[in-house]
Amino acid sequence: MTRRVVITGVGIVSCLGIGAQAVGAALRQGKSGIVADPERVALGFRSPLTGRISGFDRQAYLTRKQRKTMPDCALQAYAAVEEAMGMARLSPEDVRESETGIVFGADSSCEPAIRAVDIVRASGETKAIGGSAVFGVMNSTVSMNLGCVLGARGACWTVSAACASGTLAIGQAAQLIALGQQRRILCGGAQEINWQAASSFDAIGAFSLDTADPVRASKPFDARRDGLVPSGGAAALVLEDRESAIRRNAPILGEVRGFGFASDGDKLAVPSGDGLARAIGLAMRQAGVHPEAIDYVCAHATSTPRGDAVETRVLLDVFGQARPPVSSLKSMTGHELWMAGASQAVGCVLMASQGFLAPNINFEKPDDLSAGLNIIRETIPHGPRLTLCDAAGFGGTNAALVLGFEG
């Protein structure tokens, strides 16, 4: 037997706002968090477009000593986890139990590594780097720092799988709980939002060059799409064994009904769609639902010509005539990369709890494929009951979640 896995808390730091209320309001209103960054223009970037987090104060969290080992994305993950814990009514003692774990999706920590190298080149010695830098340069910096700050004694690790990292972290956390290996897990994803992390993507021409009006640059599924817009932050969920949540009288915000994963086994940067289709199929089979039961698809769609086309074909094949409402939150947030899947999941919880379906803004002209999808152009005033979230990443890594909000 497996245990039912429920969501009892969420938290988020995003270019749409800081905290669940602010981000939920932005999603409902169809607001964009995309700007043009003058520093990227000065540095010679092809595209200056980026999500921008406003109002996040590093000094407001933890002690100076604790912050020293934490790059911005790790501290933002802490802020998101802190909010999720509060919503879930979790005490610090609850988190220090051996059956409480941390699993986060993250796949880079560029800025601390570059800063350390610059110090060595400028000073001619390594000791000038200091003793805290090593903990910031590792891919596991988020889970490592969270685990020590919160005193976690259960699972504590990072899932690194490109843009499927956040989705896979949630799915793996749900598996650990369903199997009885953990009672609850703080999970999610984090992504640094600096130019250093974006430079190699800019080099391969992955970003949109539609810079005339930044808020209109990210346009998933639209025929005019010309590339993604980088973004980041952190999103967190508290997953918990349902019986444990009921005993604690915790709010049950939703349930992880199904989780699927699969790989293309083909090209590094060009998706085939095969793995994504199998991941979605596996998630729905585990949930025990047919395509007709899904009443909302929170799509991965990043606003790239090839990626969106492949995903569209998969969704058309999977859902056929069912045509559930579809939107990509990346039309507002840009592509939050390693955090994206966790951001989608948090977004779905917010839509369910606040009673709406978010629009796919900037969708004005469908192409021959996307014309077959039921793309949400305006906010729908009711929440989802059964949602599919899908994710795809470099290396042909794919993941999908089925989330239920039926009580």
Secondary structure, 3 states (H helix, E strand, C coil): CCCCEEEEEEEEEECCEECHHHHHHHHHHCCCCEEECHHHHHHCCCCCEEECCCCCCHHHCCCHHHHHCCCHHHHHHHHHHHHHHHHHCCCHHHHCCCCEEEEEECCCCHHHHHHHHHHHHHHCCCHHHCCCHHHCCCCCHHHHHHHHHHCCCCCEEEECCHHHHHHHHHHHHHHHHHCCCCCEEEEEEEECCCHHHHHHHHHCCCECCCCCCHHHCCCCCECCCCCECECCEEEEEEEEEHHHHHHHCCCCCEEEEEEEEEECCCCCCCCCCHHHHHHHHHHHHHHCCCHHHCCEEECCCCCCHHHHHHHHHHHHHHHHHHCCEEECCHHHHCECHHHHHHHHHHHHHHHHHHCCECCCCCCCCECCCHHHCEECCCCECCCCCEEEEEEEECCCEEEEEEEECCC
